[in-house]
Amino acid sequence: MPRITEDPQIRRSELINAAEELILIHGYDQIAVSDIVKKVGVAQGTFYHYFKSKDDVINAIIDRTIIEIKDGVENVASKKDQNAIEKILGFFSFFNNLGQNWKKLVDYFHEERNAHFHLKFEQRVPGIFKEYALKMEGK
């Protein structure tokens, strides 16, 4: 039975979700693009329609995680009814309440063997906090 055509954003998300799940279970080096597409139930060409390589999908996982962080930080920083101390406590609460999968992903990036992923992630994150630190100060 042929797979139903999905909205491109939904299909892309399915591929990212499958890749993330497989990476967390088996490790990046232990999975292939064929494993990702098999999990989603699509042809291998579908993967390459959205991503150039397996490395490209890990970048998408990192980007998605950063967007989630940015959205959460934005939500805390933009609260006009809170002072700086309350916002700092809000940041702690936000990071403490992140989903278990997100925590697993961060833990995975922090493993020594995955230092290259951690570096990719680390290079993109500082700007988020600088931007919102200024916002908290009212600048």
N, C-alpha and C positions, 0 to 999 in steps of 0.2 A: 504494500500500500504506500503510495507516494506521500511524502511529508507535506503538510499544509504550509503554504507560503506565509511567512510571518512578516510583520512590519520590520524594516531593516534595523531599527534600533533595538527591537525585541530580540531579533536573531543575533545581533552583535553581543547583546547582554548575555544571551544563552551561552554563546561561545566563551565569553570572558568568565562567566560563572563556572562552566565546566572545566576550563583550564585551571582556574583557581582551586577548585575542589581537588582535581587530580594532582596538582602541584603539592598541595598540602598533605595529601595521602602518600604519594609516591616520590615526590621530589621533582624538581624541574628537569634534571638530566635523565630521569627515568621515564619520562613520558614523551610521546611523539604527537604530531599534529593528528595522525590517524586515531589516536586515543581520544583526543578532544572531540573530533567530529563523530566518532562512534558514540560517545556519551550523549551528544546532542541529537544524533540520528540524522545527520545531513552529509552530503557529499564533501569530499576533501576540497573541491573547488570552491565550495561555499566559504570555507575558512579563509582561503586566499582572496576571496572577494573583499573580505573585511580586514585582513591582516597580511602583511608581507611575509611574516615568519613567526615562529614560536616566540622569538625574542620580542616581536612587536606586540604580541598578546600580553606578555609580562609587563610591558610598558603601559598597556591599557589598564591592567590591574592596578598598577601603581597610580596612574592618573585618576582612576575611579576612587581609589582610597584617599588621595589628596583632595579630590572634590568633596568627599564626605567630611573630611577634616575641616576643609574651608567652610563648608556650609554650617557645620556645628559651631565653629569658632565665630563665624559671622552672626549666627543666631545669638550667641552669648554677648558678643561685643556690641551688638546694636540695641541692646535693651536700655532704653532711655531712663527707666525707672530704677536702675541699679547704679550704685557707686562702684569705684574701681575694685574695692575689696570684694564686694558681692560678685562682680564679674570674674575675678580671679578664682573665687570659690566655684563659680559656674563652670569655668574651664576645667578645674579638677573633677567636678562632677561629670562633665561631658566625657572626658577621657576615661574616667572610671567606669562609665556605663556603656562603653562601646561594645558592640556585639562580639560574641565569642569567636566567630569566624574572622573578624577583623583582628582580634588579638592573636589568633593563630597565625595569621598572615604576617603580622609585625614580628612575632616570635621567629617565624621562618626566615624573614629577612635578616634577623639579628644572629642567626647561626653563622659561625665562622666560614663555613663552606659556601655561604650565600652572600659574602661580603660585597660582591659586585651589584647585587640587587639592593642591598642596604645603601650603597653609595648612590645609586640612581635615585632612590627614595629621598635620601638625606639632602641631595643637591636641590631638590624641588620644594622642600618643606619650609626652610627658613623665611622665605618671602611672605608666607601666609601669616606667620606670627608677627613679623615686623609691621605689616600693613595694619593688623588689628590692634597691636600695641599702641600705634599712633591714634587709632580710632578711639580706643579706651581713654586716651589722654585728651580727647576732644579736638584733635588736630586733623 
